[in-house]
């Protein structure tokens, strides 16, 4: 464990050696968030009886914070794995006496420390703008974050595994990103989806990445709906981590890499 913590620390220091990149990241995030909120401001001005702009601002601030804190945004970890496979760099890690997946994930997390710091700020602002309805949700929210992190890690491993089998792995990753943005509630809260689509989405891992944690924080409590959301999150976290690790080991056995 100490070894992987050192890896995180090393990549953290490397990231802060390039402050202009961090500044560019913050500007990009603010621009994206600004246009998203502008769109929902227009919607809320004609539908104030359904939701208030204050509530929707809080939702998207927390939603973005959740995705950044759990490192699930855009399947970037999976994309990094794909790049290492395509470039032949993965072989350098496989020949070393380390757990390759843990090493790669620790490096990825360490290199996104500024992202997590930005996310903490947006999370606090989002909670301040629209405080939770039930104080108990503040205790349940960290649990949902852990489950979201594990679910996202499992999905990203699967995205990375595609790189072993397809030269078009990047395109497949892009398809996942577009589907995820809609089905996770990152662009439109699932509350406003038609009932049938919302029910179908609830049985997929996508809401675990954004909608479930946000709704647990904003509206959750010790009730049936919260138990269902945490239960589904736990199921997908366990299922995806186990199956992705099994598939990873199988893919590695069939991998013909330079230096192996």
C-alpha positions, 0 to 999 in steps of 0.5 A, spaced: 500 500 500 505 504 501 508 503 494 502 505 491 501 511 495 508 513 493 506 513 486 500 517 487 504 522 491 510 522 485 504 523 480 501 529 484 508 533 484 509 532 477 502 535 475 503 541 480 510 542 476 505 544 470 501 550 473 498 553 466 495 546 465 491 546 471 489 553 470 487 551 463 483 545 466 479 550 471 477 555 465 475 549 461 471 546 466 468 553 468 466 554 461 463 548 460 459 549 466 457 556 464 454 553 458 450 548 461 447 552 466 445 557 461 441 552 458 438 550 464 436 557 466 432 558 460 429 552 461 427 553 468 425 560 467 419 557 463 418 551 468 419 554 475 413 550 478 417 544 476 424 546 479 428 552 481 434 555 477 437 554 484 436 547 485 438 545 478 445 549 479 446 545 485 445 539 482 450 540 476 455 543 481 454 536 485 454 532 479 460 534 476 464 534 483 462 527 484 464 525 477 471 528 478 472 526 485 470 518 483 475 519 477 469 517 472 469 523 467 469 521 460 472 514 461 479 517 461 482 511 465 480 507 460 483 511 455 489 511 458 490 504 458 488 503 451 493 508 449 498 504 453 496 498 449 496 501 442 503 504 444 506 498 446 508 501 453 503 496 457 509 491 456 514 495 460 509 495 466 507 487 465 514 485 466 515 488 473 513 485 479 507 489 481 500 489 480 499 493 473 492 495 474 493 498 481 499 501 479 496 504 473 490 507 477 494 510 482 498 513 477 492 516 474 489 518 481 495 522 482 495 525 476 488 528 477 489 531 484 488 538 481 481 535 479 479 533 485 481 539 489 477 543 484 471 538 485 471 539 492 470 546 492 464 545 487 461 540 491 461 545 497 458 550 493 453 546 491 451 543 498 451 551 500 446 553 494 441 547 496 442 544 502 440 536 503 433 535 505 435 530 511 442 531 515 443 523 514 444 524 507 451 527 509 453 520 512 450 516 506 453 520 501 460 518 502 458 511 502 455 512 495 461 516 493 466 510 494 461 505 490 461 510 485 468 510 485 469 502 484 463 502 479 467 507 475 473 503 476 470 497 473 467 500 467 474 504 465 477 497 466 472 494 461 474 500 456 481 499 457 480 491 455 477 493 448 484 496 446 487 488 446 482 486 441 480 492 437 484 498 433 478 502 434 477 502 441 478 509 442 471 510 437 468 505 442 470 509 448 467 515 445 460 512 444 460 510 451 462 517 453 456 520 449 451 514 452 453 515 459 452 523 459 445 522 458 443 515 462 448 517 468 444 524 469 450 528 467 446 532 462 439 531 464 437 529 471 433 522 470 428 525 474 425 529 468 426 522 463 420 519 461 418 513 466 419 508 462 426 510 460 428 512 467 426 505 470 430 502 464 436 506 466 435 505 473 437 498 472 444 500 469 450 502 472 450 509 469 446 512 474 451 510 479 456 515 476 452 521 477 444 521 479 444 516 484 450 520 489 447 527 487 439 524 489 442 521 495 445 527 497 440 532 496 433 528 497 436 522 501 434 519 508 433 512 511 428 510 506 426 505 501 428 509 495 435 510 498 436 503 500 435 501 493 440 506 490 445 504 495 443 497 493 444 497 486 450 501 486 453 496 491 451 490 486 454 494 480 461 496 484 462 488 486 459 485 479 463 490 475 470 490 479 470 482 479 468 481 472 473 486 469 479 483 473 477 476 470 477 479 463 483 483 464 487 477 466 484 473 460 486 479 456 493 479 458 494 471 457 493 472 450 496 479 449 502 479 444 506 485 447 513 487 445 518 485 451 513 480 454 
